[in-house]
């Protein structure tokens, strides 16, 4: 499945991508999960075509896959109207920096991963520059902001979706989309728990409930206190909180305020 999807990406990027000459891909992903999925995709692409040169926005996973990281996603993790309004100056600076870099890089293909608030604006701009735009993990326009379909139809050459019903949905909107499965399925099916996981993190024999408050600072600040309040007194379970290492202080502060016995499992 992964290989079919990779070959489809290369096919849509055109015959230039299949040649031995360097093929420049600029990638933009704005959060932890997108960095992971983009890293996996880039590894697969480079295994089929080593001449790919990639740079853009991301984190450790894209870096490990061989991309040059110009903007770390954690420096662009803005969410919600108020947060965006407060940071409008640095956000506009990121737009200018990214556009300049894409042009200087002589980009052959712009690969956008999720992160629609920023990426749909970049898709509109890139289309005007004559740069082919490919989108991996489609914005959930079937749930909200359906008007974004118009941007996808006008500006995106090919969409790669991760939910089975999305292919037909986008086809109905005259958008070319491919579906090869959800990228997490392969990771989950091949996952093996470390034998010392329970002991290493200090869990006991009670059943464990995972608390997943997201990866963005605003998500953690808004959601984690609610989850902790809801579970604090349900003592027949123990709680593993999914944590991102560079937000360590947020988890510790929330647990302390709530007086909650949860254990944060990082990265």
Secondary structure as the mmCIF struct_conf table of DSSP 4:
data_model
#
loop_
_struct_conf.conf_type_id
_struct_conf.id
_struct_conf.beg_label_comp_id
_struct_conf.beg_label_asym_id
_struct_conf.beg_label_seq_id
_struct_conf.end_label_comp_id
_struct_conf.end_label_asym_id
_struct_conf.end_label_seq_id
HELX_RH_AL_P HELX_RH_AL_P1 UNK A 2 UNK A 13
HELX_RH_AL_P HELX_RH_AL_P2 UNK A 15 UNK A 18
BEND BEND1 UNK A 19 UNK A 21
STRN STRN1 UNK A 23 UNK A 29
BEND BEND2 UNK A 31 UNK A 31
HELX_RH_AL_P HELX_RH_AL_P3 UNK A 32 UNK A 48
TURN_TY1_P TURN_TY1_P1 UNK A 50 UNK A 51
STRN STRN2 UNK A 52 UNK A 58
HELX_RH_AL_P HELX_RH_AL_P4 UNK A 60 UNK A 64
TURN_TY1_P TURN_TY1_P2 UNK A 65 UNK A 66
HELX_LH_PP_P HELX_LH_PP_P1 UNK A 67 UNK A 67
STRN STRN3 UNK A 68 UNK A 72
HELX_RH_3T_P HELX_RH_3T_P1 UNK A 73 UNK A 76
BEND BEND3 UNK A 80 UNK A 80
HELX_RH_AL_P HELX_RH_AL_P5 UNK A 81 UNK A 86
TURN_TY1_P TURN_TY1_P3 UNK A 87 UNK A 87
HELX_RH_AL_P HELX_RH_AL_P6 UNK A 88 UNK A 104
TURN_TY1_P TURN_TY1_P4 UNK A 105 UNK A 106
BEND BEND4 UNK A 108 UNK A 108
STRN STRN4 UNK A 109 UNK A 113
BEND BEND5 UNK A 114 UNK A 114
HELX_RH_AL_P HELX_RH_AL_P7 UNK A 116 UNK A 129
TURN_TY1_P TURN_TY1_P5 UNK A 130 UNK A 130
STRN STRN5 UNK A 132 UNK A 136
BEND BEND6 UNK A 137 UNK A 137
TURN_TY1_P TURN_TY1_P6 UNK A 141 UNK A 143
BEND BEND7 UNK A 144 UNK A 144
TURN_TY1_P TURN_TY1_P7 UNK A 146 UNK A 147
HELX_RH_AL_P HELX_RH_AL_P8 UNK A 148 UNK A 155
BEND BEND8 UNK A 157 UNK A 157
STRN STRN6 UNK A 158 UNK A 161
BEND BEND9 UNK A 162 UNK A 163
TURN_TY1_P TURN_TY1_P8 UNK A 164 UNK A 165
HELX_RH_AL_P HELX_RH_AL_P9 UNK A 166 UNK A 172
TURN_TY1_P TURN_TY1_P9 UNK A 173 UNK A 174
STRN STRN7 UNK A 177 UNK A 179
HELX_RH_AL_P HELX_RH_AL_P10 UNK A 183 UNK A 189
TURN_TY1_P TURN_TY1_P10 UNK A 190 UNK A 190
TURN_TY1_P TURN_TY1_P11 UNK A 195 UNK A 196
HELX_RH_AL_P HELX_RH_AL_P11 UNK A 197 UNK A 201
TURN_TY1_P TURN_TY1_P12 UNK A 202 UNK A 202
BEND BEND10 UNK A 205 UNK A 206
STRN STRN8 UNK A 208 UNK A 211
BEND BEND11 UNK A 215 UNK A 216
HELX_RH_AL_P HELX_RH_AL_P12 UNK A 217 UNK A 231
TURN_TY1_P TURN_TY1_P13 UNK A 232 UNK A 233
TURN_TY1_P TURN_TY1_P14 UNK A 235 UNK A 236
BEND BEND12 UNK A 237 UNK A 237
STRN STRN9 UNK A 238 UNK A 243
HELX_RH_3T_P HELX_RH_3T_P2 UNK A 245 UNK A 247
HELX_RH_AL_P HELX_RH_AL_P13 UNK A 248 UNK A 258
TURN_TY1_P TURN_TY1_P15 UNK A 259 UNK A 259
STRN STRN10 UNK A 263 UNK A 266
#
